[in-house]
């Protein structure tokens, strides 16, 4: 079985096989000419040298098979008594590739078998490389060197693969983080759109109903309702443009109204009063600077609570209480209505980003919490606790 991927282009192994073949043939020729003894190379000898070098072309794809294909002709070359030990070149590169690919056992068995063959063949074969006194030492040395080079290559290859995998993991983590942040931003924008549209359209709906009711009976009372509709629609359009500007990723002109926060709560109360509710504000504790995320969440929770009172509670009186503590801001919205019908509560609990669920998500995004249910004196209560320092 081959490694996961070759550590170099295929042409490198082709060049290596040709170089080993040239080295084996040339080296053996020089040795024969210099020594003048031993069996000279003939067609069979040349064929065995070629057969031991050519398989190196596939050493990275089939390391174990190539090792056996290289050792076979080399052993036959020595068994036939041909001179020179240059067949060891092909064995070194084949064993190197096998160890680098993790085939240590196969390489070890072949190496031990090769050394044992040279030791035993010296008593049987009268000529050739096996008759050299240092032949077993040279063979054993090249086997050990092949193992060392193979382990070094294997370690380097594994290191590079780990570096590549870590880079892929880091890239995947960045992509997942980007998707998560994009999802959170979409949820935040969806909550903003819901809060803005639900509040202002609810106000417009109530005032339009009042205007239609008074148009024939008391036409002089229609003007305040129309003024309230104009103000609510203008504010809804302004906040809608700001939100869409974020979606487009471009900067709008500097807003003429301040960013929604506790400083704009009186405007919310005035809008609610214009719809016929009796709204009062109670503030306890010493107001202090709070995180922008908490400031916006507090405004949106009060806005959504008043919207729900107007749409579902059938109330006439609402009390908004702000309790400034050392570390937390506690918001309580109580009404004297009958409370939302069961269907409205179920809808708000199941629609992510809407109604009560949206308010709970806003509170949780700052590190706080929100409770909603029947009030202690009847009606409905929304109570939120928001850390002044904002999310951790």
N, C-alpha and C positions, 0 to 999 in steps of 0.2 A: 504494500500500500504506500502511495507516495505522500509527501508532505502536503500541507494545506495549499501552498503555492510555491513555485520555484523562487529561490532567492535572487535569481538573475535571469536575463533573457536566454532563450534556448540556444542562440548562436554561440554563446560562451562555451557550452558543453561541446559543440561541434569543433570549435577551435581547439579546445582542450584535448579532445580525442585525436585530432590530427597532430597536435604537438607531442602527445605521448607516443603515438605511432612512430613519428619521426625520431624521437629520442630513443625508443627501443631499438629500431632498426639501425640507426647510425651508431649508437653506443655499442651495440653488439658487433657491428662491422669493425669498428675501431679496435675493440678489444681483441677480436680474432686476429686482425692484422698485426697487432702489437705483440700478442703472445705467440702466435704461430702454432698453437697446439689446439687440441680439442676437435670435435666434430664441426666441420664448416657448415655454414647456413646453406640450406637448399630450399626447394620450393615448399616443402612441408614446414620448415622452420619459419620461413617468411609468412606463410599462411597462419601459423599459430600466433606469431607476433601481431599480425593484423587482427586476428580473431579476438585477442585479449584486449585490444585498444578500442575497437569500433563500438562495443556496447556502452562505453562511457558517454556516448551521446545522450543516453536515456538514464543516466545515473540519478538524477533528481526526481524522475517520474516513477521509476521502478528500482529503488536502491538495492533491495535484497536480490532480486532476479539478476540485476547487472553484476552484483558482487559474485554470484555463482558463475555467471557467464564469463567473467574476467578470470577468475581463479581456475576454472576448468582448463582452458587452453594453456595457461601458465604452468600448471602442474604437468600437463602432458608434454609441454616443451622441455621441462626439466627431466621428466621420466625418459624421454628419448635421448637425453644426454647432450642436448645442444648447449653451447657455451654461453657464458655471461649471465649476470643476474638482473639485466635491465627490464625483464618482465615484471619486476617488483614495482615499477612505476605505475602501471595500470592497477595493480592490486592496492597500492596506497590510496589512489584517488577513489577507487570503488569502495574501499572500506571507510574512508573519510565520509563519503556521501551516506553510507548506511548508518554510521553512528550519528551523523548530523540529523538524519531522519528518525532517530529513535530506535533503530534496529540493533541495539547493543548486543543482545544475545546471539543473533545470527552472526554479527561481525566477530564476536568473541569465539564462537565455535569454529568459524572459518579460520581465524588467526591461529588458534591452538592447533587445529588440524594441519595447517600449513607448516608450522614449525615442526610438528611431529613427523610430517612427511619428509621434510628435508633431512631430519636426523636419521630416519630409517632408511631413506633412499641412498644415503652415503655408503651403506654397506652392501647395496645391491647393484647400483648403477656405476659403471667404471669411469665414465667421463661426464663432463658438463659442470654446471654451476654447483651441483650438490657435492662435488668432490672438493670444493674450496673449504678450507678448515674453518673459516669464519662465516660460512654461509648461514648456519642456524642463528648466529648472533645478529647478522645483518637483517635476516627475516624477522626475528623477534623485535629488533629495534624499530624497523619500519612499521610493524603492527602496532607497537606502543605509540609511535608518533602519529599514526593514523587515528588512533583512539583520541589522543589529545586534541588534534586539530578538529576532529568531528565534534567533540564536546564543546570546544570553543565556538564552532560555527552554530551548533544547536543552541547554545546559550545566547549568542548574539541574535539569532533568528527569533527566539522566544521573547527576548527583550524588545525587539522591534515590533513584534506582533502585539505585545502588551501595551507599548506606547501608542500604536495605532488604535487598539481597542479603547484605551483610555480617551484618546481624542474623539473617537466615535461616540463614546458614552457621554463625554462632556458636551458634544454638539447636540446629542439627543436630549440631554438634560436642559440645555439652553432652549431648545425648541419647545419642550414640555412646559418650561417655566414661562416662555412667551405666550404659549396657548393658554396657560392658567391665568396669567395676568390679563390677557385679552378677554377671557371669559368673565373674570371679575369686573373688568371695566364695562363689558356689555351689561352685566347685571346691575351695576351701579347706574348706568345711563338709563336702563329700563325702569329702575325704581324712581329716578328723577322724573322721567317722562310721565310715569303713572301719577306721582304725587302732584306734579304741576297740572296736568290735564284734568285729573279727577277733582282737584280742589277748585280750580277756576271754572271748569265747565259745570260743576255742581252749583257754584254760586250763580253763574249765568242762568242756569235752568230755573233756580229758585226765583231770581229776580224777574226773569221773563214771565214766570207764572204769576207773580205779584202784579206786574204791569198789565198782563192780559185781564186779570181779575178786576183791576181798578179802572181800566180804560173807559168803560161806560158809566160806572157809578161815581168815581172820584178822579176824573182825568187830571186834576191838579196834583195828585199824589204819584202820578206815573213818572214824573221827571227824576226823582231820587233813584227809582229802580233802574231807569235807563242809564243814569250816571254810573251806578254800581256795575251794570253790565259792561259799559265802556271801559271802566277801570280794570275789571277782571279780565276782559278780553285782551286789553293792552298788555297787562302783566303776563298773561299766559303766552302771548306771542313773543314777548321779550325773553322769557325764560326758555321758550322752545327754540328760539334762534340761538341762544347761548349753548344749549345742549347739542343742537345740530352742528354748530361750529366745532365742537369737540369731535364729533363723528367725522367731520370733513378733515380734521387735522389742521385747520387754519384758524388764525386769530381774528376774532370779531373786533369791532370798534370797542373802545373802553365803555363798559356798561354805565348807564346813567344812574341806575339804582344800585345800592350796595349789595354785596354778595349775601345770599340768604343766610341768616343766623339769628341769634336771640335778639339782636338789635331791631329786627324787623317783626318780632312777635306782635307788637301793638298794631301793625298793619293787618296782620292775620285776624286779630280780634275785631278790628273795625269792619273787616269784610264779613266776618261771621255775624256781627251785630246788624249789618245792613240786610242780612237775610232774615232777620226777625228774632234771632237768638239773644238771650240776655247772657252776656259773657263777662266774667270778672277774672282779674289776674291777681294772684297772691304770690309775693316774693318773700322768702325768708333766707336768712344768712347773708353773708357779705359777698356780693358778686365779685368775681375775679376773672382774670384772663384764662380762657380755655383753648384747647387745641382746635384748629380749624375744622378737623373732621368731626369732633364732638359738637362744635357750634352748628355745623350744617345738619348733622343727624338730629340734634334737638329741634331745630326749626322744622325739619321734614316730619318728625314724629308728631309735633303739635299740629302742623298743617293737616296731616292725614287723619289725626284724631278728630279735628273739627269737621273735616269732610265727612267722616263716617257718622258723626253726630247729625249732621244735616241730612244725610241720605237715609240713615237707618234708625236712628235712636228715637225719633218722634219726641224730642226734648224741647223744653223752653228755656232751660237755664244750664249753663256750663261754667265750671270753675277750673281755671288753669292755674296750677301751683308749681312754682319753681323753688326748689330747696337747694341752696348753695352750701355744700359741705366742704370739709378740708381737702378731700380727694375726689368726691363724686358730685355730680349734678343729678338731682332726682326730679323728674317731671311727672306730675300727676294731672290727669284730665278726667274730671267727674261730670256726669250729666244726670239730669233727673228724668230721663226718658224711660221707655219700656225696654230699652236695649235692642240690639239688632236681632232680627228673627233668626231662627236656627239655620235657614238656608244661607243667609248672608254670612254667618259665622263659618259655616262649612266651606263656602266659596272662598272666604279670605284665608282659611287655613290650608287650602289645597292649591291655590294659585300662587306659584312662586313669584315673589317680587311684587305682589299686590296685597292691599289691605293690611291685616294684622301680620301676615307673614313678612311683608315688606318692612314693616316697622321693627319686627324682631331681627331681621337681617341687618337693618341699619344699626340697631343697638349692639348686636354682636360684632359688627365691623369695627366698633370703637373699643371693644373689650367689655361692654356692659351687657345688660339683659333687659327684657321687657316682659311684663305680665299684663294680661287683659282678661276681664271677666266682670261679673256683677259687682256693683259698688257696695260698700258697707251700709249705705242708706238707700238702697235701690238704685235704679239706673244702671249705668255702665261706667267702668273705670279702666283707664289705661295708665300704667305706672312703669316708667323707664328709669333705669339707673345707668348713667354714663360717666366713665372716668374723665376727670377734667384734663388729664394729660393726654387723652386720646389713646389709640391702639399702641400696644407695646411693639 
